[in-house]
Amino acid sequence: MTRHWLLLVVAGLSEIGWVSGLKHADSVWTWTLTAAALIFSFYMLMYVTRVLPIGTAYAAFTGIGAAGTVLGESVFFGVPLSAGKLILVAVMVCGIAGLKMTTGSGAGEKEGNS
């Protein structure tokens, strides 16, 4: 995995934090963390799309955020997790993995595997 793909995963994980923060923040401190996570995640997304194909990068970014938010809400906040949700998250992850696999090793990557 190139450095840029790893940074994209970090950006997607940060998206989980700010999306959850939008619903659960209740103090200045938690709103500040939410805003910081939002700014960081989009900065990282903009950074990696200078090298990675934007369509694939954005799909991965939002997919990580969506899947992580669904799973995180269930684990940390007790939101019910049904078989249907799990199946749909799995289909989404398979789609994102397919996009990554069909992107090619050098297609769209300007700096190579750095």
Summary of the structure (lengths in Angstrom):
residues: 114
radius of gyration: 15.2
end to end distance: 9.2
largest distance: 45.2
contacts: 326
relative contact order: 0.17
helix: 77%
strand: 0%
